[in-house]
């Protein structure tokens, strides 16, 4: 598994927890969105590219946000093909 795929998987899990808190703990905590920045760096720690992610409810409530479809540029295989190592 690519590191970028693991990051997307963990962000999806975090979003599930955000949705849970919004439904069952709304009187205590309200989390409307998750913001994350993924920086891709080279061996010299120079930034190659940066991706800003915003995860929030849009339109009719839907629990099936798929970050792999929403951010295809961050999928491991796509990054590998885009950035020649």
HELIX and SHEET records of a PDB file:
HELIX    1   1 UNK A    3  UNK A   24  1                                  22    
HELIX    2   2 UNK A   67  UNK A   70  1                                   4    
HELIX    3   3 UNK A   72  UNK A   74  5                                   3    
HELIX    4   4 UNK A   76  UNK A   82  1                                   7    
SHEET    1   A 2 UNK A  33  UNK A  41  0                                        
SHEET    2   A 2 UNK A  47  UNK A  56 -1                                        
END                                                                             
